[in-house]
Amino acid sequence: MTYRKKTLRQMSPTARKVARLAGEAESVIRRLKNLIPDLQRLDLDSQALFNTKKAQEEEQEPKAEAEVELWHTGKGQEEKAQEQRKES
């Protein structure tokens, strides 16, 4: 609770400083409480984004592994040569 000017004037300088600090602390607490819903929403959004990226990476991994296997067996090179001939 903030103090009125009249009340602060009647206090000693030390008590006045403490009263101002207490008012400032209450203000900070109030602002932090107002930030909680925004932080919760951002946390959920970041988790969803992380899970989406992870799922996309998992989908791409089998394709990449299959391409590497084709290249090792030589089948991939033949297919690429055929595609280049078609494009020409």
N, C-alpha and C positions, 0 to 999 in steps of 0.2 A: 504494500500500500504506500503510495506516495504521500508525502507530507505537504501541507500548505506552506506558502511563504511565511505567513505569520508565525506558524508553529516552528519553522526552521530558524527564524530570527531569535526566538526565545531560547533556543538551545545553545549550549556551549559550542565552540568551534569544532571540538573533537566529536561531540555527539552529532553535530550537523553533518560532518563528513561520513560518519557511520550510517546515518539515516539516508544520505544520498547513495551510498554504496548499496544499502539494502534495497532501495528503490530500483537501482540499476540492475541488481541481481534478479529481482522479480521480473523486470522487463525482459531480461535475457531468457529466463525460464519460459516466459510466455511465448517469445519468438521461437524458441526451440520446440515447444509443444506444437506450434503451428506448422513446423517443418516436417513433423513425423509422417503425416499422410503422404506428402510429396516424396519423401525418402522411401516409403513402403512401395509406392507405385513405381519409382525408378528401379528399385531392387527387383521387383517382379519383371519389369521390362528387360533389364539386363540379363536376368536368368533365362528368359525366353529367347533373347537374341543369342546367348551362348549356346543353348540347346539347339537352336536352328542351325547355327554354323557347324556345330558338332555333327548333326545329322547330315548336312550337306557334304562334309568331309568324308563321312563314313560311306556315303553313296558313291563318291568319286574314287575311293580307294580300290574297290574291286575292279573298276574299269582300268585304272592305272596298272594294277597287277596283271590283268589279262593282256594289256598291251605290251608290257615288259616280257611276259612269257612268249607272246607271239614273235617278238623281235629276237629272243634267244633261240627259238626254233627255226627262224628264217621265214616263217609264214608271213609275218608282218611286212617284210621287205618286198615280197612278191606282190602283196596286195597294194602296197604303196606305188610300186612301179606300174601296176595296171591302172591305178587311178590317175597317175601322171600321163599315161598314154591316152586315156579317155579325154583328159582336159586338153591335150595338144591338138 
